[in-house]
Amino acid sequence: MKPVIAALCCLMLAAPVAMAQEKAKSDDKKTAVAKEKAAKPEEKKKEPSEAQKKQQDLMKACNQKAADKKGDERKKFMSSCLKGDDGPSAKQKAQQDKMKDCNKTAGDKKLAGEERKKFMSTCLKG
């Protein structure tokens, strides 16, 4: 029994040395890979395409315009700016004005339900 215990003690003492040797080998490999990468000349970075350059310029311009905006207002502005939206078109603006006028008239007449729907439909068509 004593020889078995003695053998186990020797193995326990030798294990950290063996692990240290394995770690040293691993570190040597990592160092070799790092030196190899450092020895290689750096490859040129790929230049952005024209579309990417245009998008980058647009992003810069939108960021400058949105400098005074914060939070949701900034997000909304940046979204529309990056899409290239410069606001509603003339046709959209006319439709919005017409909708406002019809809504105001329907409110003044105190229309509700089906009556209001019919009025709004005819008002927006004509």
ZIPEGI-V906409 format. One record per backbone hydrogen bond with DSSP energy under -0.5 kcal/mol. NH is the residue of the N-H (numbers start at 1). CO is the residue of the C=O. If there is no record, write none. Layout:
BEGIN
nh->{NH | NH}
co->{CO | CO}
END
This chain:
BEGIN
nh->{5 | 6 | 7 | 8 | 9 | 10 | 11 | 12 | 13 | 14 | 15 | 16 | 18 | 19 | 20 | 21 | 22 | 23 | 24 | 25 | 26 | 27 | 28 | 29 | 30 | 31 | 32 | 33 | 34 | 35 | 36 | 37 | 38 | 39 | 40 | 53 | 54 | 55 | 56 | 57 | 58 | 59 | 60 | 61 | 62 | 63 | 64 | 65 | 66 | 67 | 69 | 73 | 74 | 75 | 76 | 77 | 78 | 79 | 80 | 81 | 82 | 83 | 84 | 84 | 85 | 86 | 86 | 93 | 94 | 95 | 96 | 97 | 98 | 99 | 100 | 101 | 102 | 103 | 104 | 105 | 106 | 107 | 108 | 109 | 110 | 111 | 115 | 116 | 117 | 118 | 119 | 120 | 121 | 122 | 123 | 124 | 125 | 126}
co->{1 | 2 | 3 | 4 | 5 | 6 | 7 | 8 | 9 | 10 | 11 | 12 | 14 | 15 | 16 | 17 | 18 | 19 | 20 | 21 | 22 | 23 | 24 | 25 | 26 | 27 | 28 | 29 | 30 | 31 | 32 | 33 | 34 | 35 | 36 | 49 | 50 | 51 | 52 | 53 | 54 | 55 | 56 | 57 | 58 | 59 | 60 | 61 | 62 | 64 | 66 | 70 | 70 | 71 | 72 | 73 | 74 | 75 | 76 | 77 | 78 | 79 | 80 | 81 | 80 | 84 | 87 | 89 | 90 | 91 | 92 | 93 | 94 | 95 | 96 | 97 | 98 | 99 | 100 | 101 | 102 | 103 | 104 | 105 | 107 | 106 | 112 | 112 | 113 | 114 | 115 | 116 | 117 | 118 | 119 | 120 | 121 | 122}
END
